[in-house]
């Protein structure tokens, strides 16, 4: 199985339709400054615990800075048994730009 790509617009639509998990792999300082609402800051220190705590049937969206490193994390999560995993195209930068443009 493979992860899927998701755009910012698709992410917003999906989150309005159903419960989703969003994990943000950026560093803690960047995450603390700004992040997608309800996102969890995923890192090496909390990865295994977060995987154990998550419902693997709920869609998981992985976000990073620009949408590159999130793809590796998304594929890792698929390999760990998550059913529906997405990598956010353009990462948090695309999300922030889209959000600022629509306000």
ChimeraX commands (.cxc) that place a marker at each C-alpha (Angstrom):
marker #1 position 0.00,0.00,0.00 radius 0.5
marker #1 position 1.12,3.57,-0.67 radius 0.5
marker #1 position 0.38,6.94,0.90 radius 0.5
marker #1 position -1.58,9.54,-1.09 radius 0.5
marker #1 position -0.94,13.20,-1.76 radius 0.5
marker #1 position -3.42,15.80,-0.53 radius 0.5
marker #1 position -3.70,19.50,-1.34 radius 0.5
marker #1 position -4.49,22.19,1.21 radius 0.5
marker #1 position -8.01,22.55,-0.23 radius 0.5
marker #1 position -8.55,18.77,-0.05 radius 0.5
marker #1 position -7.25,18.76,3.54 radius 0.5
marker #1 position -9.74,21.44,4.55 radius 0.5
marker #1 position -12.60,19.58,2.85 radius 0.5
marker #1 position -11.60,16.25,4.42 radius 0.5
marker #1 position -11.33,17.76,7.90 radius 0.5
marker #1 position -14.82,19.24,7.51 radius 0.5
marker #1 position -16.24,15.85,6.49 radius 0.5
marker #1 position -14.74,13.59,9.14 radius 0.5
marker #1 position -12.30,13.19,12.00 radius 0.5
marker #1 position -8.69,13.14,10.86 radius 0.5
marker #1 position -5.31,13.03,12.56 radius 0.5
marker #1 position -2.75,15.61,11.49 radius 0.5
marker #1 position 0.89,15.17,12.42 radius 0.5
marker #1 position 3.43,17.92,11.90 radius 0.5
marker #1 position 7.06,16.80,11.64 radius 0.5
marker #1 position 8.60,20.28,11.81 radius 0.5
marker #1 position 10.84,21.21,14.73 radius 0.5
marker #1 position 9.18,22.12,18.03 radius 0.5
marker #1 position 10.00,25.83,17.77 radius 0.5
marker #1 position 8.39,26.17,14.32 radius 0.5
marker #1 position 5.40,24.15,15.49 radius 0.5
marker #1 position 5.03,26.35,18.58 radius 0.5
marker #1 position 5.00,29.50,16.43 radius 0.5
marker #1 position 2.21,28.26,14.16 radius 0.5
marker #1 position 0.62,25.01,13.09 radius 0.5
marker #1 position -2.54,23.55,11.59 radius 0.5
marker #1 position -5.32,23.47,14.20 radius 0.5
marker #1 position -5.44,20.15,16.12 radius 0.5
marker #1 position -2.09,19.03,14.64 radius 0.5
marker #1 position 0.27,16.93,16.76 radius 0.5
marker #1 position 4.00,17.69,16.71 radius 0.5
marker #1 position 5.50,14.32,15.80 radius 0.5
marker #1 position 9.20,13.70,16.43 radius 0.5
marker #1 position 11.59,10.83,17.13 radius 0.5
marker #1 position 10.96,11.14,20.86 radius 0.5
marker #1 position 7.19,10.61,20.70 radius 0.5
marker #1 position 6.77,8.65,17.45 radius 0.5
marker #1 position 6.25,5.16,18.87 radius 0.5
marker #1 position 3.88,6.34,21.62 radius 0.5
marker #1 position 1.80,8.40,19.18 radius 0.5
marker #1 position 1.52,5.46,16.77 radius 0.5
marker #1 position 0.39,3.27,19.64 radius 0.5
marker #1 position -2.21,5.84,20.74 radius 0.5
marker #1 position -3.71,6.56,17.30 radius 0.5
marker #1 position -6.70,4.85,15.75 radius 0.5
marker #1 position -5.26,3.33,12.57 radius 0.5
marker #1 position -8.64,3.54,10.84 radius 0.5
marker #1 position -8.79,7.36,11.02 radius 0.5
marker #1 position -7.15,9.17,8.08 radius 0.5
marker #1 position -3.67,10.51,8.91 radius 0.5
marker #1 position -2.24,13.62,7.23 radius 0.5
marker #1 position 1.50,14.25,7.54 radius 0.5
marker #1 position 2.77,17.82,7.27 radius 0.5
marker #1 position 6.35,19.10,7.14 radius 0.5
marker #1 position 7.91,22.37,5.94 radius 0.5
marker #1 position 7.51,21.99,2.16 radius 0.5
marker #1 position 5.90,18.59,1.56 radius 0.5
marker #1 position 9.10,16.64,0.90 radius 0.5
marker #1 position 10.13,14.87,4.13 radius 0.5
marker #1 position 6.48,14.22,5.00 radius 0.5
marker #1 position 6.36,11.72,2.15 radius 0.5
marker #1 position 8.89,9.42,3.86 radius 0.5
marker #1 position 7.02,9.67,7.16 radius 0.5
marker #1 position 3.71,9.00,5.39 radius 0.5
marker #1 position 5.11,5.86,3.76 radius 0.5
marker #1 position 6.53,4.73,7.12 radius 0.5
marker #1 position 3.06,5.09,8.68 radius 0.5
marker #1 position 1.50,3.05,5.86 radius 0.5
marker #1 position 4.08,0.34,6.51 radius 0.5
marker #1 position 3.18,0.45,10.23 radius 0.5
marker #1 position -0.43,-0.39,9.40 radius 0.5
marker #1 position -2.30,2.90,9.00 radius 0.5
marker #1 position -5.07,2.49,6.41 radius 0.5
marker #1 position -5.35,5.98,4.93 radius 0.5
marker #1 position -2.25,8.21,4.99 radius 0.5
marker #1 position -1.68,11.48,3.15 radius 0.5
marker #1 position 1.30,13.77,2.64 radius 0.5
marker #1 position 0.32,17.44,2.49 radius 0.5
marker #1 position 1.54,18.84,-0.83 radius 0.5
marker #1 position 3.56,22.00,-0.25 radius 0.5
marker #1 position 3.69,21.33,3.49 radius 0.5
marker #1 position 2.94,23.88,6.17 radius 0.5
marker #1 position 4.20,26.66,3.92 radius 0.5
marker #1 position 1.41,25.95,1.40 radius 0.5
marker #1 position -1.13,25.72,4.23 radius 0.5
marker #1 position 0.00,29.01,5.74 radius 0.5
marker #1 position -0.04,30.76,2.35 radius 0.5
marker #1 position -3.51,29.44,1.52 radius 0.5
marker #1 position -4.85,30.34,4.95 radius 0.5
marker #1 position -3.40,33.87,4.86 radius 0.5
marker #1 position -4.73,34.41,1.34 radius 0.5
marker #1 position -8.27,33.41,2.35 radius 0.5
marker #1 position -8.47,35.62,5.44 radius 0.5
marker link #1:1,2 radius 0.2
marker link #1:2,3 radius 0.2
marker link #1:3,4 radius 0.2
marker link #1:4,5 radius 0.2
marker link #1:5,6 radius 0.2
marker link #1:6,7 radius 0.2
marker link #1:7,8 radius 0.2
marker link #1:8,9 radius 0.2
marker link #1:9,10 radius 0.2
marker link #1:10,11 radius 0.2
marker link #1:11,12 radius 0.2
marker link #1:12,13 radius 0.2
marker link #1:13,14 radius 0.2
marker link #1:14,15 radius 0.2
marker link #1:15,16 radius 0.2
marker link #1:16,17 radius 0.2
marker link #1:17,18 radius 0.2
marker link #1:18,19 radius 0.2
marker link #1:19,20 radius 0.2
marker link #1:20,21 radius 0.2
marker link #1:21,22 radius 0.2
marker link #1:22,23 radius 0.2
marker link #1:23,24 radius 0.2
marker link #1:24,25 radius 0.2
marker link #1:25,26 radius 0.2
marker link #1:26,27 radius 0.2
marker link #1:27,28 radius 0.2
marker link #1:28,29 radius 0.2
marker link #1:29,30 radius 0.2
marker link #1:30,31 radius 0.2
marker link #1:31,32 radius 0.2
marker link #1:32,33 radius 0.2
marker link #1:33,34 radius 0.2
marker link #1:34,35 radius 0.2
marker link #1:35,36 radius 0.2
marker link #1:36,37 radius 0.2
marker link #1:37,38 radius 0.2
marker link #1:38,39 radius 0.2
marker link #1:39,40 radius 0.2
marker link #1:40,41 radius 0.2
marker link #1:41,42 radius 0.2
marker link #1:42,43 radius 0.2
marker link #1:43,44 radius 0.2
marker link #1:44,45 radius 0.2
marker link #1:45,46 radius 0.2
marker link #1:46,47 radius 0.2
marker link #1:47,48 radius 0.2
marker link #1:48,49 radius 0.2
marker link #1:49,50 radius 0.2
marker link #1:50,51 radius 0.2
marker link #1:51,52 radius 0.2
marker link #1:52,53 radius 0.2
marker link #1:53,54 radius 0.2
marker link #1:54,55 radius 0.2
marker link #1:55,56 radius 0.2
marker link #1:56,57 radius 0.2
marker link #1:57,58 radius 0.2
marker link #1:58,59 radius 0.2
marker link #1:59,60 radius 0.2
marker link #1:60,61 radius 0.2
marker link #1:61,62 radius 0.2
marker link #1:62,63 radius 0.2
marker link #1:63,64 radius 0.2
marker link #1:64,65 radius 0.2
marker link #1:65,66 radius 0.2
marker link #1:66,67 radius 0.2
marker link #1:67,68 radius 0.2
marker link #1:68,69 radius 0.2
marker link #1:69,70 radius 0.2
marker link #1:70,71 radius 0.2
marker link #1:71,72 radius 0.2
marker link #1:72,73 radius 0.2
marker link #1:73,74 radius 0.2
marker link #1:74,75 radius 0.2
marker link #1:75,76 radius 0.2
marker link #1:76,77 radius 0.2
marker link #1:77,78 radius 0.2
marker link #1:78,79 radius 0.2
marker link #1:79,80 radius 0.2
marker link #1:80,81 radius 0.2
marker link #1:81,82 radius 0.2
marker link #1:82,83 radius 0.2
marker link #1:83,84 radius 0.2
marker link #1:84,85 radius 0.2
marker link #1:85,86 radius 0.2
marker link #1:86,87 radius 0.2
marker link #1:87,88 radius 0.2
marker link #1:88,89 radius 0.2
marker link #1:89,90 radius 0.2
marker link #1:90,91 radius 0.2
marker link #1:91,92 radius 0.2
marker link #1:92,93 radius 0.2
marker link #1:93,94 radius 0.2
marker link #1:94,95 radius 0.2
marker link #1:95,96 radius 0.2
marker link #1:96,97 radius 0.2
marker link #1:97,98 radius 0.2
marker link #1:98,99 radius 0.2
marker link #1:99,100 radius 0.2
marker link #1:100,101 radius 0.2
marker link #1:101,102 radius 0.2
marker link #1:102,103 radius 0.2
view
